[in-house]
């Protein structure tokens, strides 16, 4: 049986793999120090690959500045960590620009070996056109340009406990680890939250306080985003909308060409209770122009799209389609 964490990560992976910009998709996994970014980035890369899409994971550890630069304001300096830890200019030039519009898709995987503080001059890697590159690190929205940003939202007290436990040996003992997090890492993270507001500008926000039961808080755009969601089933029902979105939605009649409607039996009792039935419609791609599915194009916020992701059972995956009206919209298709 799929775990709650795997289900949420699967929804994010569906969201990423649905996008085909004609070049690699550049995805940041952002958050405060010890939020759980690296673990999530690795899992998300695996989930994307499991869906048949080329995927790779990079860590900003490979793009640190040399130690002399990182520590020039003092080993415990929060400002030093915030401004001097990473070589963002090189990362933009060597990774994000080549994978962006007009780039040659040849990118570097690292420029430094962090433990030995040794520069590395490796040949570039050529990315496939459909690559999803997932990068974890701190302060990733301060200077860099991304296609998607997953913000891992973890309370400071939880991240402090995780980080000090993880880095006790690395930092020379528990007391030293606690001091480093309080004076350097999390002090810098607080500055980042205050100055940049990374949760608001991220396109995906994941609550990661309980790693076994993460909460998908927003997906599909920043805090003020409005996106189109095409529904041919129970999401058109006012009672379902009020239960999951807290309001009835604005919508227009539309049609999804090249898809044929079928039916699926729902076994999730919560979904059956809200919808009033265990028999839900589901559509499958045929490519036949004679096939078409009628429904409603709804305007939803990114937070409401996340709520829809959680409402829909695992028989469905979310994809991006072109409707008969010419509008692009998200829709839940047969998995």
BATIMI-741755 format. One line per field, with one value per residue (C-alpha): x, y, z. Coordinates in Angstrom, 3 decimals. Last residue first. Layout:
! BATIMI-741755
px	(X / ...)
py	(Y / ...)
pz	(Z / ...)
***
This chain:
! BATIMI-741755
px	(-3.228 / -6.502 / -6.667 / -7.109 / -7.038 / -4.890 / -5.788 / -4.588 / -7.220 / -7.889 / -11.664 / -11.514 / -9.138 / -5.336 / -4.005 / -1.712 / -1.783 / -2.873 / -2.892 / -5.970 / -6.461 / -4.521 / -7.511 / -8.368 / -8.980 / -5.284 / -4.582 / -7.752 / -6.486 / -3.171 / -5.094 / -6.954 / -3.671 / -2.554 / -5.792 / -8.617 / -10.492 / -12.675 / -13.025 / -16.201 / -16.983 / -17.541 / -15.333 / -14.516 / -13.828 / -14.247 / -10.790 / -9.327 / -6.170 / -7.453 / -6.520 / -8.450 / -11.058 / -12.430 / -15.992 / -16.705 / -18.791 / -18.434 / -21.120 / -22.107 / -19.102 / -18.170 / -18.860 / -17.303 / -14.123 / -13.827 / -14.584 / -11.699 / -12.836 / -13.786 / -15.068 / -13.906 / -15.858 / -14.950 / -14.890 / -13.028 / -10.303 / -9.267 / -10.967 / -11.528 / -14.600 / -15.607 / -18.336 / -17.117 / -16.319 / -16.110 / -15.801 / -17.991 / -16.239 / -14.315 / -12.047 / -12.397 / -15.859 / -17.263 / -16.116 / -17.444 / -20.853 / -20.895 / -20.340 / -18.030 / -15.195 / -17.378 / -16.692 / -15.668 / -13.368 / -10.849 / -8.581 / -7.301 / -4.791 / -4.812 / -1.526 / -1.315 / 0.742 / 3.104 / 2.229 / 1.029 / 1.114 / 0.244 / -0.033 / 0.880 / 1.272 / 3.943 / 2.937 / 6.018 / 8.282 / 6.175 / 7.236 / 7.579 / 4.835 / 5.283 / 4.933 / 5.058 / 5.427 / 7.635 / 7.157 / 5.233 / 7.430 / 10.578 / 9.699 / 12.962 / 14.140 / 12.439 / 12.714 / 16.356 / 17.196 / 15.627 / 17.736 / 20.903 / 20.086 / 19.266 / 22.670 / 24.985 / 24.221 / 21.526 / 22.620 / 26.304 / 25.642 / 23.598 / 26.274 / 29.001 / 26.991 / 26.347 / 29.947 / 32.650 / 30.668 / 30.718 / 30.007 / 26.954 / 25.765 / 22.704 / 21.502 / 22.040 / 20.205 / 17.191 / 16.614 / 17.088 / 14.827 / 12.008 / 12.476 / 12.742 / 9.441 / 9.677 / 8.335 / 10.160 / 9.713 / 9.518 / 10.525 / 9.695 / 11.180 / 14.113 / 16.187 / 18.751 / 19.551 / 17.724 / 15.432 / 17.919 / 18.753 / 19.711 / 20.194 / 18.570 / 18.582 / 16.215 / 16.917 / 13.995 / 15.467 / 13.255 / 15.881 / 18.525 / 21.280 / 24.864 / 27.304 / 30.147 / 33.780 / 35.123 / 37.186 / 37.038 / 38.301 / 39.406 / 37.929 / 38.568 / 35.069 / 33.379 / 34.770 / 34.271 / 32.904 / 29.963 / 27.556 / 28.445 / 25.988 / 25.714 / 22.078 / 23.173 / 21.005 / 18.443 / 15.885 / 17.383 / 19.547 / 22.772 / 21.704 / 20.826 / 23.972 / 27.296 / 26.282 / 23.646 / 25.832 / 28.877 / 26.979 / 25.509 / 28.892 / 27.531 / 28.542 / 29.451 / 26.286 / 24.049 / 26.774 / 28.883 / 25.885 / 25.215 / 28.819 / 29.932 / 33.107 / 33.959 / 33.375 / 35.973 / 34.502 / 32.895 / 35.603 / 38.558 / 36.521 / 36.165 / 32.701 / 30.112 / 28.837 / 29.095 / 27.202 / 24.448 / 23.268 / 22.314 / 19.718 / 18.923 / 15.766 / 14.821 / 11.068 / 9.538 / 7.255 / 9.705 / 12.304 / 10.093 / 9.587 / 13.344 / 14.097 / 11.416 / 12.968 / 16.423 / 15.093 / 13.086 / 16.124 / 18.209 / 15.596 / 14.717 / 14.330 / 17.887 / 18.848 / 15.801 / 14.019 / 14.459 / 14.150 / 14.764 / 13.545 / 14.981 / 12.985 / 15.208 / 14.229 / 11.136 / 8.968 / 7.291 / 5.485 / 3.398 / 6.520 / 6.686 / 3.067 / 3.095 / 6.258 / 4.529 / 1.550 / 3.898 / 5.651 / 2.283 / 1.469 / 4.952 / 4.663 / 1.205 / 2.486 / 1.305 / 0.000)
py	(6.719 / 7.627 / 11.398 / 14.310 / 17.645 / 20.765 / 23.448 / 25.159 / 27.215 / 26.690 / 26.461 / 22.744 / 22.242 / 21.894 / 19.563 / 19.504 / 16.305 / 15.199 / 11.489 / 9.488 / 5.944 / 7.139 / 8.940 / 12.601 / 14.618 / 15.193 / 16.587 / 18.706 / 20.255 / 21.058 / 22.719 / 24.703 / 26.031 / 26.975 / 28.920 / 27.611 / 28.737 / 25.904 / 24.676 / 22.614 / 19.338 / 17.561 / 14.709 / 14.282 / 11.389 / 12.007 / 13.579 / 10.150 / 10.630 / 7.952 / 9.419 / 8.028 / 9.723 / 8.831 / 9.089 / 8.190 / 5.361 / 5.204 / 7.833 / 10.681 / 12.834 / 13.666 / 10.191 / 8.352 / 10.438 / 9.739 / 6.027 / 5.546 / 2.567 / 4.419 / 2.341 / 3.732 / 4.745 / 5.604 / 8.817 / 9.065 / 11.617 / 13.207 / 16.531 / 17.872 / 20.139 / 23.386 / 24.874 / 27.747 / 27.860 / 29.991 / 27.829 / 27.255 / 27.893 / 26.228 / 24.446 / 20.804 / 20.575 / 23.577 / 22.200 / 18.711 / 20.140 / 22.375 / 19.434 / 20.174 / 18.416 / 15.295 / 14.645 / 16.276 / 18.821 / 21.038 / 22.970 / 26.391 / 28.241 / 31.274 / 32.255 / 34.599 / 32.303 / 31.247 / 28.587 / 25.072 / 23.463 / 24.592 / 23.102 / 19.481 / 18.162 / 15.607 / 12.505 / 10.343 / 13.393 / 15.071 / 18.729 / 18.609 / 20.967 / 21.090 / 24.293 / 24.166 / 27.155 / 29.068 / 32.858 / 32.892 / 30.265 / 32.147 / 35.448 / 37.046 / 39.383 / 37.948 / 34.281 / 34.737 / 36.574 / 33.746 / 31.251 / 33.194 / 32.985 / 29.337 / 28.476 / 30.771 / 31.585 / 29.048 / 26.264 / 26.642 / 26.892 / 23.691 / 21.875 / 23.042 / 21.832 / 18.459 / 17.757 / 18.617 / 20.026 / 16.886 / 14.582 / 16.505 / 17.263 / 14.997 / 15.441 / 19.192 / 19.347 / 17.278 / 19.093 / 22.502 / 21.541 / 20.721 / 23.941 / 25.996 / 24.739 / 22.875 / 24.177 / 22.495 / 24.990 / 23.297 / 25.780 / 25.323 / 26.839 / 28.416 / 31.642 / 32.195 / 35.193 / 34.850 / 31.993 / 29.207 / 30.479 / 26.955 / 23.854 / 21.055 / 20.768 / 18.607 / 18.493 / 17.163 / 16.164 / 16.172 / 17.550 / 15.135 / 16.837 / 16.934 / 16.653 / 19.130 / 18.091 / 18.158 / 20.989 / 20.448 / 22.887 / 21.231 / 22.144 / 18.542 / 18.007 / 20.298 / 18.904 / 21.923 / 22.789 / 20.421 / 18.839 / 21.086 / 21.677 / 21.118 / 21.699 / 24.161 / 26.946 / 28.930 / 28.892 / 27.348 / 24.274 / 26.066 / 29.066 / 27.036 / 24.951 / 26.651 / 30.324 / 30.187 / 27.945 / 30.138 / 33.236 / 31.396 / 30.544 / 29.540 / 30.170 / 33.868 / 35.968 / 33.997 / 31.996 / 35.074 / 37.039 / 34.272 / 34.419 / 31.411 / 30.612 / 34.274 / 36.863 / 35.217 / 31.778 / 30.980 / 32.796 / 30.964 / 27.750 / 27.880 / 28.898 / 26.171 / 24.828 / 21.078 / 21.351 / 22.939 / 19.388 / 17.968 / 15.344 / 13.984 / 12.882 / 11.586 / 10.929 / 7.444 / 7.961 / 6.108 / 8.741 / 11.484 / 9.493 / 8.872 / 12.584 / 13.354 / 10.934 / 12.448 / 15.986 / 15.064 / 13.653 / 16.682 / 19.225 / 17.847 / 21.193 / 20.847 / 24.415 / 26.440 / 25.655 / 25.183 / 22.254 / 23.921 / 22.498 / 23.288 / 21.595 / 20.618 / 21.865 / 21.656 / 23.078 / 19.741 / 19.994 / 17.007 / 15.458 / 18.190 / 18.020 / 14.223 / 14.303 / 16.643 / 14.283 / 11.330 / 13.102 / 13.390 / 9.710 / 8.538 / 10.458 / 9.076 / 5.537 / 3.449 / 0.000)
pz	(-14.077 / -15.757 / -16.110 / -13.702 / -15.534 / -15.481 / -17.982 / -21.147 / -22.959 / -26.677 / -26.168 / -26.963 / -24.079 / -24.226 / -21.539 / -18.481 / -16.439 / -12.967 / -12.196 / -11.243 / -9.928 / -6.872 / -5.398 / -6.001 / -2.838 / -2.096 / -5.544 / -5.326 / -2.082 / -3.788 / -6.627 / -3.973 / -2.568 / -6.092 / -6.488 / -8.631 / -11.760 / -13.023 / -16.610 / -16.638 / -18.361 / -21.657 / -22.806 / -26.490 / -28.837 / -32.583 / -32.654 / -31.776 / -29.723 / -27.340 / -23.956 / -21.012 / -18.872 / -15.437 / -14.135 / -10.519 / -9.078 / -5.275 / -4.760 / -2.430 / -3.328 / 0.273 / 1.687 / -1.262 / -1.016 / 2.720 / 2.210 / -0.274 / -2.383 / -5.578 / -8.496 / -11.844 / -14.940 / -18.549 / -20.552 / -23.865 / -24.592 / -27.894 / -27.210 / -23.673 / -23.682 / -22.013 / -19.826 / -17.720 / -14.000 / -10.865 / -7.781 / -4.749 / -1.471 / 1.368 / -1.098 / -0.029 / 1.536 / -0.341 / -3.684 / -2.944 / -1.961 / -5.061 / -7.456 / -10.398 / -8.552 / -8.870 / -12.525 / -15.815 / -14.186 / -15.965 / -13.614 / -14.678 / -12.506 / -10.184 / -8.536 / -5.517 / -3.267 / -6.027 / -8.614 / -9.363 / -5.942 / -2.408 / 1.050 / 0.389 / 3.928 / 4.794 / 6.799 / 7.363 / 7.476 / 10.159 / 10.118 / 6.334 / 5.130 / 1.363 / -0.646 / -4.448 / -6.801 / -4.360 / -4.152 / -0.870 / 0.802 / -0.211 / 1.510 / 0.333 / 3.098 / 6.192 / 5.229 / 4.206 / 7.428 / 9.422 / 7.455 / 8.306 / 12.021 / 11.418 / 10.031 / 11.966 / 15.609 / 16.490 / 14.191 / 14.971 / 18.720 / 18.716 / 16.726 / 19.119 / 22.093 / 20.431 / 19.499 / 16.974 / 14.048 / 11.895 / 14.828 / 16.007 / 12.461 / 12.160 / 15.740 / 15.534 / 12.226 / 13.178 / 16.468 / 14.866 / 11.939 / 14.376 / 16.358 / 13.178 / 11.809 / 8.457 / 5.137 / 2.260 / -0.580 / -3.981 / -6.680 / -10.363 / -13.533 / -11.720 / -11.875 / -9.109 / -6.906 / -3.577 / -4.493 / -3.705 / -0.217 / 0.906 / -1.218 / -3.179 / -6.974 / -9.035 / -12.782 / -14.824 / -18.174 / -21.295 / -23.689 / -22.472 / -20.489 / -21.704 / -18.791 / -18.544 / -18.156 / -14.593 / -13.144 / -9.395 / -6.744 / -3.475 / -0.088 / 1.053 / 2.471 / -0.110 / -3.347 / -5.579 / -9.031 / -9.245 / -11.754 / -14.670 / -17.509 / -21.248 / -22.328 / -25.082 / -23.679 / -25.699 / -22.899 / -19.747 / -19.221 / -20.177 / -18.042 / -14.948 / -14.676 / -15.421 / -15.469 / -12.716 / -10.568 / -11.155 / -10.026 / -7.045 / -5.568 / -2.176 / 1.443 / 1.260 / 1.645 / 4.006 / 5.729 / 6.309 / 7.547 / 10.076 / 11.266 / 13.323 / 11.370 / 10.955 / 8.209 / 5.940 / 6.622 / 3.279 / 1.290 / 2.855 / 2.768 / -1.006 / -2.265 / -2.288 / -5.593 / -5.028 / -1.744 / -3.866 / -4.399 / -7.784 / -8.670 / -12.124 / -13.933 / -17.400 / -17.378 / -17.290 / -14.306 / -12.058 / -13.001 / -11.556 / -8.341 / -8.034 / -8.421 / -5.818 / -3.349 / -3.812 / -3.497 / -0.384 / 1.367 / 0.412 / 1.506 / 4.943 / 6.722 / 8.038 / 6.999 / 5.943 / 2.704 / -1.039 / -3.445 / -6.797 / -10.115 / -13.558 / -16.343 / -19.263 / -22.741 / -24.940 / -22.131 / -21.425 / -18.080 / -17.002 / -15.443 / -12.819 / -11.647 / -11.644 / -9.504 / -7.040 / -6.827 / -6.385 / -3.527 / -1.793 / -2.339 / -1.342 / 1.919 / 2.740 / 2.082 / -0.905 / 0.000)
***
